Each structure stands twice: as C-alpha cells, then as structure tokens.
Amino acid sequence: MPTQKNDTAGGYQRQGSLEIDADLMVRLLRQMVLIRRFEEASAQMYGLRKIGGFCHLYIGQEAVAVGAIATLDLTKDYVLTAYRDHGHALACGMDPGVCMAELYGKITGCSRGKGGSMHLFDVAHHMYGGNGIVGGHIPVATGVGLKIRMKKEDGVVLCFFGDGAIHQGAFHESLNLAKVWKLPVVYICENNQYGMGTDYRRVSAVHDLSLHGVSYNIPGKQVDGMNVLAVYAAVHEAVARARQESEPTLLEAKTYRYKGHSMSDPGKYRTKEEVEEYRRQDPILILQRHMLEQRVGDEKLFNAIDEDVKQIVRDAITFAEQSPAPGLETIYEDIYA
C-alpha cells in the first residue's frame, strides 16, 4: 500500500507541510465509526428483510469518503458518487435516520423512499448522489464543475467512483473536458481491488490507475486509502489546486472493502488470508493508533464515541421503522413526464 511520511508532535499529525489538529482527528474518527456502525446495522436489517433491493456496503473504505469530504465547505462545494454511497452521504452530514429511512423505502427518506441504497441525494448538503450506473455520474460531476466555472463561483466538486469505472468512456471524456475547460473537479478513484468479483489487475493494462491523468495533462497521485490522514492531506492539496487554479486532479485511493460487492455477493473469489491481511489495515484502528501515539485520545474516548454512535444508529433504525411508506398518490410524483 502507498504510504506518506508522517511526523507527530504535540497533538498534531503532520502530513507534509499540513498540520492536522486533535479536534479534526477526533471528528474524523467519529465519522468513520458512525459509517462503520451504520453499515453493520444496514447489513443486519437487510438480513431481516427490512431493507430490500441492491445494497452495497462501505465497510473498510471509510477513510476515503471521510478524509476527502472533510476538506470541503459544503455550502459551496459538491459531492457526487456511485452506488456505494452510504458513507459519502453520512460524511456530508445527512441525518442517519433519513438515510436509514431511504434504505427502508420510507417516505421520510432522502429520496422519499423511491431511490433506495444506490440513490441517496441531499440538496441541502450538496450531496448529488448516489448513482446506479457505473461511471454514469462522472459527466454529471464534470457538468457541476462547468456550472461553477461559468457562474464564477468558488466551489469545488469531488467525484468518487470505483476502479471498474476507469474503463468507461465517460471517465475519459470527462477528464479531457475538465482539462480543456479548466474545471474545479477532483476525480477520486476508490480502488478497492475488485470490479464486482474481478481483480482489477486482470482487466486493466495499467495497474497504477492514477497514471491515467497523464493522458489529459492532469495531476495524478496514488494515496493510501486506508489512512484517513493521508487521504485528507492529498485531497486538501487537490481541492486547493482546483479552487485557486481551476485545475482538475485525479487521485487513486488504494482501499479495500471487507464485505462482498453487494449483500448478495459471498465474495468467494477472495481468500480468507487476503481479507485478514487487509483487516489488519483497518482505517479506524490506524487512526486510533496515531491518536494513542500522540496522546490525543485513549480507550475511554474511543469507547465513548462508539457507544454514542451506536445509539445514533439505534435511533435511526427506530425512525425508519416508525416512518410511513410512500402513499399510493406519490407513485407519479417526482418524475419528468
């Protein structure tokens, strides 16, 4: 896994010239734990058939969404992602109850119960999906970047997608236009090693996916996607470049999902030894070890965060359980024609 040199002193984590203070580390940890516990509960509710349809969990990849989105000002910046979107929605600030209600298909969900797991959407927090078509949202994110440039706004777009989307034509067309038009978009490939059940190295002629930026004269960089502080530092730099120079960036976050591609995937294409090796690189444990080394927190703090988050998730489930289903009269609402 790619790593970045870190220096620690006095409650700070230094990533290059960037100092990350104790309060930010606690916030990043809390968000990752929230996503982990939310996803574990989602898996449980799916098993109980409270949640139906497709459901792609983010367990193991929490550092990417949390570290990246923490660099934004979501009053003016935007986030778009693919179908593995629960973590991004929560990192943007979506209410966990509203998120869980959407998974339940309830009217109180963020998409009024009509989108489900793959189509989370939150205008107030500038989270524009959750998109079910592989790579289909990359041109949309590019279009949001064009809107920012044409209106002379100060915003930046983060566009997340998986390694399987790299080979879609829409990805290449978008990067070309982003460079030609100088759009403030940071493209973040979450390389969790597998496109559904296929190792990405079997289908990609280039194994360092960040090198695709070279084709379009766009800065490209690999980052350790299991280290939230490394992600924060890399995206912080890319966001600053986008905001100040209107220059797009391609980042490849090397990460790993601990569960199957979706809830219906037993994941038999991976060995137990491989999964166990990556579990030793758990992004939550990595951050906790950093914090212990710097005396930013202790086990008492970690346990308190976990207990608080567990209650938030229990409340989210209660909210979803008690919310009504969409009424029959809503069947023709929220459609173009």
Buried (B, 14 or more C-beta within 10 A) or exposed (E): BBEBEBEBEEBBBBBBEBBBEBEBBBEBBBBBBBBBBBBBBBBEBBEEEBBEEBBBBBBBBBBBBBBBBBBBEBEEBBBBBBBBBBBBBBBBBBBBBBBBBBBBBBBBBBBBBBBBBBBBBBEEBBBBBBBBEBBBBBBBBBBBBBBBBEEEEEBBBBBBBBBBBBBBEBBBEBBBBBBEBEBBBBBBBBBBBBBEEBEBEEEBEEEEBBEBBEBBEBBBBBBBBBBBBBBBBBBBBBBBBBBEEBBBBBBBBBBBBBBBBBBEBEEEBBEEEEBEEBEEBBBBEBBBEBBBEBEBBEEEBBEEBBEEBBEBBEEBBEBBEEBEEBEEEEEEEEEEE
